[in-house]
């Protein structure tokens, strides 16, 4: 397999993982706010929304092969790692567990892109 194909597959996987974080972290933040838990879950909500914004921008930069994509992927990886840990500490199961898993996958993909 050529390096170009491998790079494109890595980029495609990262975009897919970022899209999953956007979907699930948005739902997670919404559920935390909608469940009347906004005050006690404020850190989780903030981290989820940070991940949504960073992952969205990563997808855009990766899609147009931006020279800044790798740098932003590094930041997104870090944010997703922190968000996954926060969602894990809540132990609410359901959407938080799914969000944490998506964040871990995105973090791994983004770290590979940042390398």
N, C-alpha and C positions, 0 to 999 in steps of 0.2 A: 504494500500500500504506500502511496506517495505521501510525502510530508504535507503537501497541499490538501490531500483528502483527509489526513489525520487532523490537521488544523481546522478544516471546515467542520469535521465531525465534532471536534471539541467545542468550537464556536456554537454550533447548532445545539449541542447538549446544554451549554451554558445558557443560551437564550431560552430553551425549554424550561430549565430549572428556575431561571429568573421569572418566567411567566407563571410558574406554579407558586412561587413565593408571592407574587403580586395578588394572585387569586386567593390564596389561603391566609396570608397575613392581613389582607383587607377584611376578610370574613372574621378573622380572630379579633381584630381591633373592634369591628362592629359589634360582635357578640359581647365583648367585654363592656363596651359602652351601653349597649342595649339591655344588658342584664342588670343594670343598676349598679354595676361594679366599678364604674369609672374612677372613683376616688381611690379605691384599693388596688386597682389594676392600672393606674396611670403610667407607670414605667413600662409595663408590657404593651400598652396601647402606643406609647411613643415609639418604642423599638419596632413594633410591627409597622407603623406608618413610615418610619425611617427606611425599613427594608423595602417597603412598597415603592417609595420614591427612588431609592438607589437601584433597585432591580429594574425598574422601568427605564431609568436612564442608561443602565448597562445594556439592556436590550437594544435601545436606540443606537448607542455608540458602537456596539458590536455589529449591528446590522449595516452600518455604513463604514465599517472598518476604520473607525476613528483612531488616531494616534494616541488618544487619551483613554481608550477602552481598558487597557491593562491596568492602569493606575486606578481607575474607578472600580474595576473588578476587585482589586485588593481591598478597597474601602468597603465594598458591598460584602465581601467575604467576612470581614471583621464584624460588621453590623449583624449579619445573619448568624454568626456564631454566638454573639451576645444575646440576640433575640431568642435563639433556640434554648439557651440556658435559662433565660427568664421564663419562657413558656413551660419548660420542664419543671421549674420550681413551683409553679402554680398548681400542678397536679390535678387539673380540672378534667383531663382527658378530652375526648371529643376533638373539637376544632383546635384546641391548643396543642394537643399531641400531633395532629396533622401539620400544623404550622411549624412546630419544632422540627419535624422530619423534613419538611420542604426546605426550611432554612439550612439544615445541615447539608442537604444535597446541593443547594445553591452555593453554600460556602465552599464546598469542595470543588465544584465546577469553576467558581470564580477564582479560587486560589490557583487552579491550573492555568487559567487564562492570564493571571497576573504574573505567573512565573516566567 
